[in-house]
Amino acid sequence: MSTRSTTPAAGAPLTSGEARTYAAYSKPLWQRVLLTREFAIIAALVAVYAFSYVRVENFDGPLTLYYLFLDVAPILLIALPMTMIIVTGEIDLSVASVVGLSSVLVGILHVDAGLSLPMAALVAMTVGAVAGAVNGFLVAYVGLPSLAVTIGTLALYRGIAVGLLGTEAKTDFPEKWTDLAKQRIVEGQPYPWILLVVAVLAVVFAVLLHFSTFGRGVFEIGLNDEAARFSGVDVARTKLVLFVLAGTISAFAGVYYTLRYGSARGDNATGMELQVIAAVLLGGVSIFGGRGALHGVLAGVLLIGVVTSAMRFNTDLVDKIQIVVGVLLVLSVVSPSFLSWASGLIRGRTGLRSRSTAGTGKRSLP
Amino acid sequence: MSSATRVLSHVVRSRELAVAVVLVALVVVTTLRNDNFLFSPDGWRNLLLNPSMLLILAVGQTAVIITRNVDLSVGSTLGLTAYAVGKLYTTYPDLPVVLVFLAGLVFGGLLGLVNGVLVTFGKVPALVITLGTLYIYRGIFLSWAGSDRITASDMPRDFLALGTKQVLTIPVLTIIALVVLAAVGYYLWTARGGREMYAIGSDPDAAVLYGLQTTKRVLSAFVLSGALAGLAGVCYAARYGSISSGAGRDIELQAVGAAVIGGVAIFGGVGTVWGAAIGAVLLTTINSSLPILGVSDFWQRAVVGALILAAVVLDRVLSARQAKRLAAEREAPTDPPPTASPTRQEVPA
């Protein structure tokens, strides 16, 4: 199955691994690569960036990109495992709560218990992995709906974080570490160190999702978990691994978040789960599972980041950021079914009938 | 089994009763610790008044979840409507209260209609659409309000009095919530439209094949949820008198949580508004009783989370047991047991 195109067209029958289907070869390669959701998002990102650079005052300043990267880094990090989870047709709403919990743990362990910062971070990430494992166990092995489970753990993990620290904030972090979180790779360039971590993890996740047996399994689970099981994919273990990855990386993002703002609070990163999910869906991942690609997701996160930071330069537009993000999200998910409806209308006139592309994959989320 | 005993055994085994028992136990234990919790006039009023808004939201949310959808935008709808009501009063200070409630219902209903149209005609999961409109409605609220906030002085006295007024010691807002609960509960229980919502949630494809008007029903569930969120927004304005741009933030997950605790299955077709309402009361009561029980109220969210998880696990255990019993009754143990879960049972290798 490794030769299967990553952009299966409508109802392409994939009978065997080497099957040359009409749909997969009906267009030249450059069209199949470039005329995709992912490249539409990348094009939008480039267009918005270019527009902002030319037209938005002060956007071309030296600090804009730097702060943009600092701000989107946690979302970029969490979006990586979230993409894989959504591709399997599940969802994890508890990631932001794990960020908060890990932030609180780092604060308590380092400031109060006197652990060294790497040790505290390690403990926090272990707790994050356990938190993810709880989600994964309940979803994969008990078979509960991930939406309900992670709404529960969203409240539970955030509750533990707030319960441990109350409304207090731990701010006593050594400058060595808080500076490191904001350190640039090359002085004078707008690229902070964290971007390197993001890049390495992005490559790892891209290999894992798009170029490994495990990743093929992830897509197959999203398309049909029963068929995946029969073709030898360990469905439950795959899902467990993904949730553990999401927990661990969220905890790492929590450590970064704490150091970047120099403050550990129980309500850190509240609501970030929705930002992450919005970015992943904007990046072309199907909420039904079975479809999506990491380059689209990265572009989706950056697109929201650029739009947000460009609108911040105009005081009249600051309050409209959320409207734009929401409209982008709705448009990006409604447009495929609108387009297929429109193209169905056109083909209907020429006597051809096409099957709707909306709703590929199984439906495991409401 | 006679019908009377059947009804009785149904009630005893029902989820609503189980949650109600937990709620009563919580109230009793808290009252034993501090009898002001129930017997002081303030305690009694707060016990009834605090859950009223979440209860209204949970009722609307239940109708949506039963059709196998979800509405995450209710918090933003609540906030936006509350602000709109405040603005309405600053322009027309002499508006009768009934008209304001009506305006809130209609305004919320329109916002719900947008959700419904996008979900049914866009053929996209409600989770995504309502996540989008959560941002959009909140953004409209933010850009409309800016740093401006509505204060008690912007609204007439008799409207604000509704927020604290009591009839026979029962707060007016609670009565409104109970009327909504009874009406929607009765509709879902007996009316054709209500039963069709259950049918759609149980199996959307079968509902279409059977000839049910799924689009219309799902649309009306979203309109109902939006209208009730609007009503809750009017209640919010009356109760707190001060509306800033944070109004109703994060309440959508509480509403879903209340429904889940009350036995509404997230995959539709199962559950009642009675259960969701008791779940909503339980969630808010935990908030006020934890400090009295000696637990810092910072732990409230953790308790809520644990409750939701417990409810979901319990549902799975019960449905597995029922599936086993049904299989045994059919005297065909080799048949795969039917499962209440919509994800298909994994076949053992």
Boltz contact constraints between the chains, C-beta under 6 A:
constraints:
  - contact:
      token1: [A, 144]
      token2: [B, 312]
      max_distance: 6.0
  - contact:
      token1: [A, 144]
      token2: [B, 316]
      max_distance: 6.0
  - contact:
      token1: [A, 145]
      token2: [B, 266]
      max_distance: 6.0
  - contact:
      token1: [A, 147]
      token2: [B, 266]
      max_distance: 6.0
  - contact:
      token1: [A, 148]
      token2: [B, 260]
      max_distance: 6.0
  - contact:
      token1: [A, 148]
      token2: [B, 266]
      max_distance: 6.0
  - contact:
      token1: [A, 148]
      token2: [B, 312]
      max_distance: 6.0
  - contact:
      token1: [A, 151]
      token2: [B, 253]
      max_distance: 6.0
  - contact:
      token1: [A, 151]
      token2: [B, 256]
      max_distance: 6.0
  - contact:
      token1: [A, 152]
      token2: [B, 305]
      max_distance: 6.0
  - contact:
      token1: [A, 152]
      token2: [B, 308]
      max_distance: 6.0
  - contact:
      token1: [A, 152]
      token2: [B, 309]
      max_distance: 6.0
  - contact:
      token1: [A, 155]
      token2: [B, 301]
      max_distance: 6.0
  - contact:
      token1: [A, 155]
      token2: [B, 304]
      max_distance: 6.0
  - contact:
      token1: [A, 155]
      token2: [B, 305]
      max_distance: 6.0
  - contact:
      token1: [A, 156]
      token2: [B, 302]
      max_distance: 6.0
  - contact:
      token1: [A, 156]
      token2: [B, 305]
      max_distance: 6.0
  - contact:
      token1: [A, 156]
      token2: [B, 306]
      max_distance: 6.0
  - contact:
      token1: [A, 158]
      token2: [B, 301]
      max_distance: 6.0
  - contact:
      token1: [A, 159]
      token2: [B, 301]
      max_distance: 6.0
  - contact:
      token1: [A, 159]
      token2: [B, 302]
      max_distance: 6.0
  - contact:
      token1: [A, 159]
      token2: [B, 305]
      max_distance: 6.0
  - contact:
      token1: [A, 160]
      token2: [B, 302]
      max_distance: 6.0
  - contact:
      token1: [A, 162]
      token2: [B, 298]
      max_distance: 6.0
  - contact:
      token1: [A, 163]
      token2: [B, 298]
      max_distance: 6.0
  - contact:
      token1: [A, 163]
      token2: [B, 299]
      max_distance: 6.0
  - contact:
      token1: [A, 163]
      token2: [B, 302]
      max_distance: 6.0
  - contact:
      token1: [A, 166]
      token2: [B, 298]
      max_distance: 6.0
  - contact:
      token1: [A, 274]
      token2: [B, 131]
      max_distance: 6.0
  - contact:
      token1: [A, 281]
      token2: [B, 128]
      max_distance: 6.0
  - contact:
      token1: [A, 287]
      token2: [B, 125]
      max_distance: 6.0
  - contact:
      token1: [A, 287]
      token2: [B, 128]
      max_distance: 6.0
  - contact:
      token1: [A, 319]
      token2: [B, 142]
      max_distance: 6.0
  - contact:
      token1: [A, 319]
      token2: [B, 143]
      max_distance: 6.0
  - contact:
      token1: [A, 320]
      token2: [B, 139]
      max_distance: 6.0
  - contact:
      token1: [A, 320]
      token2: [B, 143]
      max_distance: 6.0
  - contact:
      token1: [A, 322]
      token2: [B, 135]
      max_distance: 6.0
  - contact:
      token1: [A, 322]
      token2: [B, 138]
      max_distance: 6.0
  - contact:
      token1: [A, 322]
      token2: [B, 139]
      max_distance: 6.0
  - contact:
      token1: [A, 323]
      token2: [B, 136]
      max_distance: 6.0
  - contact:
      token1: [A, 323]
      token2: [B, 139]
      max_distance: 6.0
  - contact:
      token1: [A, 325]
      token2: [B, 135]
      max_distance: 6.0
  - contact:
      token1: [A, 326]
      token2: [B, 132]
      max_distance: 6.0
  - contact:
      token1: [A, 326]
      token2: [B, 135]
      max_distance: 6.0
  - contact:
      token1: [A, 326]
      token2: [B, 136]
      max_distance: 6.0
  - contact:
      token1: [A, 329]
      token2: [B, 132]
      max_distance: 6.0
  - contact:
      token1: [A, 330]
      token2: [B, 132]
      max_distance: 6.0
  - contact:
      token1: [A, 333]
      token2: [B, 124]
      max_distance: 6.0
  - contact:
      token1: [A, 333]
      token2: [B, 128]
      max_distance: 6.0
  - contact:
      token1: [A, 334]
      token2: [B, 122]
      max_distance: 6.0
  - contact:
      token1: [A, 334]
      token2: [B, 124]
      max_distance: 6.0
  - contact:
      token1: [A, 337]
      token2: [B, 122]
      max_distance: 6.0
  - contact:
      token1: [A, 337]
      token2: [B, 123]
      max_distance: 6.0
  - contact:
      token1: [A, 358]
      token2: [B, 123]
      max_distance: 6.0
  - contact:
      token1: [A, 364]
      token2: [B, 343]
      max_distance: 6.0
  - contact:
      token1: [A, 365]
      token2: [B, 125]
      max_distance: 6.0
  - contact:
      token1: [A, 365]
      token2: [B, 127]
      max_distance: 6.0
  - contact:
      token1: [A, 366]
      token2: [B, 68]
      max_distance: 6.0
  - contact:
      token1: [A, 366]
      token2: [B, 69]
      max_distance: 6.0
  - contact:
      token1: [A, 366]
      token2: [B, 70]
      max_distance: 6.0
  - contact:
      token1: [A, 366]
      token2: [B, 126]
      max_distance: 6.0
  - contact:
      token1: [A, 366]
      token2: [B, 127]
      max_distance: 6.0
